[in-house]
């Protein structure tokens, strides 16, 4: 069935492919449609699980604020419901932050982690006023890139209007919740990153809404973590350069699974 029950919510999800489990964690005001290129690529080699969190995609919103603690609780509940003792995690933006928290607080559930466009504190944003309400990236991208970003953002808005069971007018409610989340959270002390034991890839764009210095500090704080800065891209790098991102992720997962077998 495309919907499953989590505490206080009915959420949409898809499962495809065969092999080791990979769970995809989408970003704020996104749906799994923004990760469709990753689903199509990864499902040729892995069993891919993709859930739309409450208030996103085809999953109805629920009362109360959006918090990273709540997102993590939903992911753990999803893993339990799908009977996944552990899995590889691929998280974008809010999903990447949730992946980091899972790797810290639920290390036994994480085989490996790819965190794309994640931050550990609001101070990591290039410009807090720019990052709150929109995480597309800082101004100054070349014209063609800026037009592509605008088109992707328009597609995300249309996806919300087309998919949400709450109706198109509820988008403002979700955006307000996300703006509050991005303004106030997360607050992950860098020393806590030392608890991450799984193979980890930290990825960001050279024009991300997260500073390169912040991204570098995250990678340096995680034992053995790999770092990738994708050139000519913004915070929406997964949608801007999906084939490059897929190739990097596939190489990382292949290396991680090989290390597990060894």
N, C-alpha and C positions, 0 to 999 in steps of 0.2 A: 504494500500500500504506500502511496506517496506521502501520507501524513502519519506521524507517530506522536504519542503523548509524552510530553515532558511535564515536570511539575508546573502547573499553572498555565500550560500552553499546549496547543496542537501545532506542530511545526512540519513544514514540507521538507522532504529530503529525497535524494536520488542515490542509488547505488549502481555502479557499473564496473565492468571488467573483472579480472581474476588475478590472484596473486597476493602479495603482502598488502596489508591495509594501509591506505593513505587517506587521511581525513583532511578536507579542505575547510578553511575558516575564512569566510569572506569579510570585507571591510564594512565600515559604517555607511549607511544609506546605499548599500549594495545588495545584490542578490547573487545567487550562484550563476546567473547569466554572465556576470563580469568575470567569472572564472571558467566559462565554457571552454576556451582553448586549452586550459589545463586539464579539465575533465576529459576532453577528447584525446589529448596526448597521453596522459598518465594511465587511462583505462586500458590502453593497449598492453600494458605491462604490469599493472597493479589493480587491486580492487579498490575503487575510489568511492568514498562516502562524502556526500556534500549535503549539508543541512542549512536551511535558511532560518536564522534566529528570529525570535518574536519581533514584529515590527518591520521585518525586512522580507522582500520578495513576496512569496505566497503565504507567509506565516503572519497571522493577525498579531497586532500589538497587544500588550497586556498592561494593566495598570502599574504605575510606578516608574521610577527613573531607570535608565540604562546604566549599569555599572559593570566594571570589568570583573568584579567578583561574581555578579550574576551571569555574565557571559561564560566564565569558567565553569560555574555550576551547571549551566545548560550543556556545555560540551561534555563534562563528566557524565551527566545523566544520559546524554546521547550515546557515549561509549558503552555505558552499562546496558542501555536498551538494545543496542546492536550486538551485545555480547563480545565486545572488543576489549580484551585485557590490556592491550597496548596498540599503538599505531604510529606510523610516520605522520607528522603534522605539517601542513603547508598553510601558513596564515598570512593574510594581507592586511596591513594597517591595524584596525582594531582586532582582527583575527590574529595578526602577528603578536600583538601585545598579549592576547589571551594565551597564545602558544607559549610565550615566555613564562607566564605565570603558571601554566600547567607543568612546564619543564622544571620549575622551581618547587612547586608545592605538591605535584603529583608525578614525580620523576618516573615512577614505575609504569606509568601509562604512555610514556613518550619514547618511541624507538629512535626517532631523529626529528629535528625541527628545522624548518625553513621559515624565517620571519622576514617579511618584506615590508618595508616602510613602517617599521615599528619604532616606538619611543618608550623610554622608561619614566619620563617626566614631562609635563607640559613645557618646561623650560627648554626642552630639546627641539621645539618647533622653531623654524626659521624666524617667523614673526607671529607671536601669539594671536594678534588680531586677525592675521591672514589664516592661521591654522584653525581657529575656532569658527565653525560654521562651514568651512570648506577646507579639505586637505588636498586639494588638487596640486598645490605647489606654489612657490613664490612667483611673483611677476618677473618678467624679463626673458621668458622663453622666446626663441625665434618664432617668427610669424606662423610658419607652417605647423610648428609644434603647438603653439597656442591655439590655433584653429582645431587641431586634432583633440586637444584637451577639452575645448568647449563642446565639440561633437560628442565625446565620450560622456561628459556631464549631462548633456541633453538626452543621450540614450539612457542613462541611469534614471533620469527623471521620468522618461516615458515608460521605462520598465516598471517603476514604482506605480505609476498611474494605471498601467495595464494589468499588473499582477496582484497588487495589494487587495486583500479582502476587506480592508478598512476604507477603501475608496480614496480617490486622488486628493481630497481635501485634507486627509489625515497626514499627508507628507509634512506639513508645517509642524505638526505635533512631534513627529519623529525627529525632524531636523532640530527642533528646540531641545529635545532630550539629548541628542548627540552633541550639540553645541555646549551644553552644560557638562557632559562627560569629558569632552576634549579640553575644556577650560580647567576642570578640577582634577582630572586623573590622566594617566596613572601616576603613582609615586612608588617606584621600585628602586630602592637603594642599589647602586651599582655593585656593592659588595655581595648582595643577594644573588647576583648572577653567577657567582662562583659555585652555587649549588647545582647549576645546570650540568648534568652528567652526560646527556645524550649528544651525539654528533649534531652540530648546529651550523647552519649557514645564515648569516645576517646579510640581507640584500637591501639596497636602497638605490635611488637615482641621483645623478649629479645635480639635478635641480629639484630635489625632493623638498617636501615641506618640513622634513627633519634635517637638522644640520649634519653635515658630513662629520664634524667633530663629535657630535653626540652618537652617531652611528658607529664611528670608530671606537669610542669608549665602550659601547655595548659589546662589540666584537672582542675587544681586548679583555673585557671582564669575564667572558665565558671561556673556560678552559678548552683550548684546542679549536675554538670556533673559526670558521672561515668567513671572509668578508668579500662582498662583491658590490662594487659601485657601477651601475649601468650608465653609460654615457648617453647624452642627448635625450634625457627622459625626465619626467616629473614624478610626483607621487603616484600617478596612475600608470606606472611603468608596466604593470601586468597587462593592461589593456592597450598601451601604446606599442609595446614591443613583445608581444606574446611568444613569438617563435624563439627569440633569444632567451627570454626567461625560462621557457620550457626546456631548452637545451641545457641551460645551467642547472636547473632543478633535476633533470633526469640524470645528469652526470653525478650530481651530489648524492642522489638516492642510490644510484648504482654503486658508488663508492661506499656508502653507509651500509647497504645490505651485504656487500662483499666483506666488509670489516666484521659484521655480525657473524657471518659464516666462518670466518677465520678465527 
